[in-house]
């Protein structure tokens, strides 16, 4: 395994090394889970999802782009860098990291950020005259240490996001489908058409990266997508006009003692927008969830979504629960 030398305050037993593969995942998941719990993020990730995510990385060389910090052989932090080809032009050179709550405020995160920026600059240097280029990161606003680390390193807030929750589903009613749109039962053979329609629809979103085959492999392999009974797909002839993908976070529900669904995707392609299709699909999915015994729902949204998504969700009973910020700084 390759050791990495970083400049950090002296901590007995602290060392850095590069990723050595799937064997690191249980320890990484332990740190990831501890960080989320400390920051109030209620998502529960499984080792199966972790393995899938790291098997389908895009524009990331795991052997060089994942850094781990250990104290006495126990993992206390890790980070990853990658880059994205943005739909609206330019490239984003991104990093994120997780420091176990017991090891925060000791300079580990700052050292890893410096290392990550150096690695990203090395990657960007091979990309020629592509412009613009940004260093990018993000984080939940409930973690002031992350905010201070990024802003202190020259990053500026550029976009804001909500995690929204509908605490009850009782008042939701599903309007009829717009003229020319029909619902069909979702079959496994429909997944590729649904995914491609979503890729097209999301091209209008801020900071959207080009979707790739590993993204498809992640979608088709995600165990949360195995049951499409709560999905609502609007078809116009043989075209997917809009899609709502709603899943059941079983482990999260068990941990928090609730019956909640997660709306992972809401998308409508351009030719079918402004006709009430998103409302009809989403409300229909929520009604189906209620009829199946679920009592609440959650989703994420860009607060400045150009499609007016935030207002739609609020009208269906969703309220902001947590806030997140995306940061950038120019990469000279």
N, C-alpha and C positions, 0 to 999 in steps of 0.2 A: 504494500500500500504506500502511496506517495504522501509524505509529510509536506506541509506548507508552512513557511515561516511568515508570521504576521507580527506587526508591531502592536503590542497590547500592554496594558498595565500588568505588572507581575502577579500571576495567580498560580499557586502551587498546583502542578499537575495538568495545567491547561496546554492543549496541543490542537493543531489543525491538520486535517488530512482531506484528501479527495474521496469521492464516492467510490464504493467498491461493489455496487450492484444491489440486487434484491435483498441480500442479507442485511443491509442497513435499514430496510423499510420498517420493521417493528420498532426500532429505536426512534426513527424519524417520526413515525406515527405517534409514539408516546409524547414526544416534544410538541408536535402539532396539536395534539389533544389538550395538553396542559396549557398551551398558549391560548387556545380558543376558550377554554373554560375561564381563564383569568380575565379575558377581554369580553366575556359575556356573549360569545358566539355559540349558539346552541347546536350547530351542525355536529353530527357524529359521523366521522369517516371510518370506513372499514378497511381492513388490510387488503381485501379484494379490490376495492376502488383505488387504493393507493398503488397497488401493483399495476393496475390498468393504466392509471394516469402516467406512471413513469415508463411504461412500455410504449406509450404513444406520444412522446414529447416531440415538439415541433421546433426546429431551429435551435436545438440545444444538444451539445455533446456531453452526455452525463459524466464521462470520465474526466472532463476538464471544467465543467460548468456547475458542478454541485460541490459545495464546500461544507465540511462538518467540523464542529468543535467538540472536543472531549475533555473531560477532567477525570483523571485517573481511569481512563478507559470507558467512562460513561458519557454518552452523548448528551450535550447540554444545549446545542444550537446547530442549525443548518441553514443553508441558503442556496438559491439557484439563480442562474442568469439565463436569458434567452433573448432572441430578437424577433420582431414581428414586421412583416410587410404590410403596411397600412393601406386599406382600401382607398382612402382619400389622399394618398401620396406620402412619401417619406417612410422612414423606418424608426421603430421604437426599440430601444435597447433596455431591456427590463430586468429588474432584480427584485427578489423578495427574500425575506429571512424570518426565522422563528427562533427566539431565544427563550429557553425555559424560564418561567417566572422566578424561580429560585436563583437564577444567574443573570438577571437583568441589572442594569445600572453598574456594570463592571467593565465596560469598554469592549465587550465581545462584539456587540452589534455594530459598533462604529468601525472596528477593525475589519469585520466581514464586509461592510459596505465599501470601504476603501479597496479591498481586494476585488470585490465584484465590479466596481467602476473601472479598475485597471483592466480586468478581463474583458469588459464590454468595449472599452476603447480599443483593445487589441482586435476584437472581432470586427468592429466598425471600420478599422483601418484597412481591412481587406475588402471593403464594400465600395471602394472607389468614390465617385462623385455623387452618390445618392444624396439628395437633399429634400426636405430637411431631415436631420437626425436628432433624436432626443434620448437622454437617459430618463427612465421612467420607473415609478414604483407606486404603491398604493397602500392603504391600510385603514383599519377601523378607527374612527375618531375617539373611541373609548380607550385607546392606547396612547397616552400623551407622550410616552417615551419615543415611540416610532415617529410621531409628528415632529417632535423636537429634533430627532436624529436627521430626518430628511430635510426639514427647513434649514437646519444648521449647516447642512451640506450644500445648500443653494437650490434645492428643489422648491418649486412653487405650486400651490394648488391650481389645478386646471379643470377639474370636473368633480361633481358630487353625486353620490348614489345613496339610495335608501334600501334597507331591507324593510319590507312592509308586511304587516300581519293583518289578516281579517280575523278578529277574535271569535266571531260567530258567523255562521253561514245561513242563519234562519231567514233573513230577509231577501235573499238573492232569488230573482226570477229570471228565467231564460227567455229572451225575445226570440221570435222566429228568425230563421236564416234569411239573409237578403235574397232577393229574386235571383234565380240562376245558380244558387249555391246549395249544395246538398251535403248532408253528413253521411258518411259511410263507416261501417265497422272497420277498425284498423287491423290490417293483416301484416304479417312480418314482411311480405313482399312489397308493402307500401313504404317501408322505412326509408329506403334510399330516396324516393321521390319527396318524402316529407323533409328529409335532411337537406336536400338540394334546394327546396323551396325556402327553407329557413335561411340557408346560406345567402340566397339572393335577397331576401327581405332584410336581413341584418346588415347588408352593405350600407344602409343609410345611417347606421348607428355611429356615434362618436367613437373614435379610436379603434374601430373594428379592423381586425386582421383578416387577411385572406384565409379562407377555410381550406384545409388540406386533407389528404387521405388519412393521415393519423387521426385527425379530428373525427372523421367518419368511423374509423375503427373504435375510437373511444365511445362514440354514440351508440354504435351497434353492440358493443361489448359491455356497456354499463348495466349492471344487474338491476338498477332502478328503472331501466327502460324495458325490462322483460315483460311487464304487464301494461298494455296500453288501454286498459278498460276505461280510464278516466281521461284519455286524450280526446280531443275534439278536433277533427280535421275537416275543413270546408273544401269541397271539390267543385270546380267549374269544368264540366266535361271530364277530360283526362288530366286536367291541371290542378295541382294543389294551390288553392287561392290563399288559404290561411291555416295556421296550426296553433293549437294550444297543447303543450305537453305537460301533463300533470302526473307527478309520481308520489309514491308513499315512502317517506323516510322512516322505515320500520324501527331501526335501532334508535333513532332520535326520539321517536314517539315512546318507545319503551323506557328510555332513560328519563324523559321528562314527564311521563305519565299523562300523555295526551293523545288525541286522535286528530292529527293534522296532515294535510297534504301540502306538497311543495309544487308550485307552478314554475317549472324550469324554463319554459319557452312560451312566448306569445309573439306571433309574427303574422303579418299580412303582406303579401306581395303588392307592389305599387298599383297594378291595374285594378285591384279590388279594395283599395283603401277608401275611407270616407263614406262607407256604406253601412257602418254598424256591424261589420263582420267580426272584428276583435271582441266587441262586447258580447255578441251572440255566442261565439265560441267559448270565451272565458266563463261567462255566466252559465252556459250549459255544462261545462266541466265542473264548476263549483256545485251546481245542483246535483249532478251525478255523485259527487263526493259526499254531499249531505245525505243523499239517499242510501249511500253505502255505509253510513254511520260515522263519517268524519265530521268534526265540529268546528274546525278552523283551517286557515290556509296561510301560506307565506309565499313571498316572491321578492325578487330584486328589480330595481329600476334606476335608470339614469334620470336624475331629477330634471334635466333639461331635454328629455327625449323629444325629438322633432315630431314624433307621431302623437304627442299628447297622452302618452301612456299613464303618467302619474295621475292625471285627472280622471282617466277611465278607472283606474284601480281604486281611487278614493270613492268614486261613485258606487262601487260595488262593496264598500265597507272596509277596504284596506286602509291602514293608518301607518305612518312611519314608526318603526321600532328601533332601528339602529342606522347610523350614518357612516359612510365611508368616503374617503377622498383619494382621487388620483393626482399624482404629482409628476411634474416634468422639469427638466432643465436642458437647455440646448447643449448638444454635444459638438463642441467646436472641432 
